[in-house]
Amino acid sequence: MSIQELVRLHRRKWTEAGQWQDPNLTDCLDFMATEVAEAIDKRLRRSPAYVRNNAEPEPGDLEMGVEIFDAIMMGCIALDLLDLDLEEVAAHKLHEMDVKKGVA
């Protein structure tokens, strides 16, 4: 099962339980950006050079990873809304990068 299919399965389960409403594409992209910002906040809180007005302890790798996954999950939903497959889009993008870098 792909990550996109796994996210889709959980969304369906949450929707059936009345605990989820899929965002529209605009909101989905906004949520995605918000999750990236939360990951950045966690990274900044790991730096002793910055005094943060936050009583939370320094976030660990897993906490940062969860924020990163939240952005990935929103990306999967956005791709579903566009009727695109993550693996196909990834293969297309990676091929384009290989061509650009002369390693295709």
N, C-alpha and C positions, 0 to 999 in steps of 0.2 A: 504494500500500500504506500503510495507516495505521500509526501507531507501535505500536499494540497488536498488529497482525498481524505487524509486523517482529519484535517481542519474542517473539511466539509461534513464529515461524519459527526464530529462534536457539535458543530453549528446546528445540524439537524436535531440532534438530541436535546440541545439547550432550547431550541425553538419549540419543540414538542412539549417541553416542560414549562413553557411560558417564561423562560429566563433569558431569551436572546431575541434581538431584532437586528437583522442585517442592516448595516448602514448603506446609504447610497454611495455612489462612487466618490463624490466630492467629500463627504464626511469620512469615508474610508481612508482617503489619502490624507485628510487632516489628522485622523487618529494615528495613521502610520507615522506622520511627522512628529506627533506628540510623543509616541513611544520612543522614537529616536532621540528626542530631546530628553526624555527621562533616562535613557541609557547614558547620554552625555552628562547629565546631572550626577549620576552615580559615579561615572569616571572622575569627574571633578572632585567629588567628595572623597575620593581615594587619595588625592594629592595633599600632602601635609603643607604645601606652600600656600594653600588657600584656606582662609577661615570662612566656614560656611555657617550661616545661622540655621543650623539644623541639628537637633539633638540626636538624630538617628546615628547608630554606629556606622563605621566605615563599611560600605557594601562589599560583599564578596563577589567572586567571579560568577557564581550561580545567579545572584541577584541581577548582575549586569546582563547575564545571558538570558534571563527571563524577559527583561525589557527588550532585548534584541529580538527574541522570539516573538514578542507581541507585535513588533513591526513586521516581521516575516508573516505572521498570521494575517495581519491586515493586508499585506501584499497578496497573499493567497486569495483573500476575499475579493480584492480589487481585480485580480486576474479572472476569477469566476464571473464577476459582473461584466467583464469584457469578453467573456466566453473564450478565454485563452488558457492553455495548459502550461503550468509552470515549467515542466521538463522541456517542452517544445520551445518555449520562450528562452529558457536558459541555454539550450543547445544552439539556438539561433544567435544569441548574444555572444556566446563563447566562440562560435565559429567566426563571427564578425571580428572579434578581438584577435583571434589567431591570424586572420587575413591581414589586419592592420599591422600586426607585429611581425609579419612575414614568416610565420611558422605553420601555415595551413598546409 
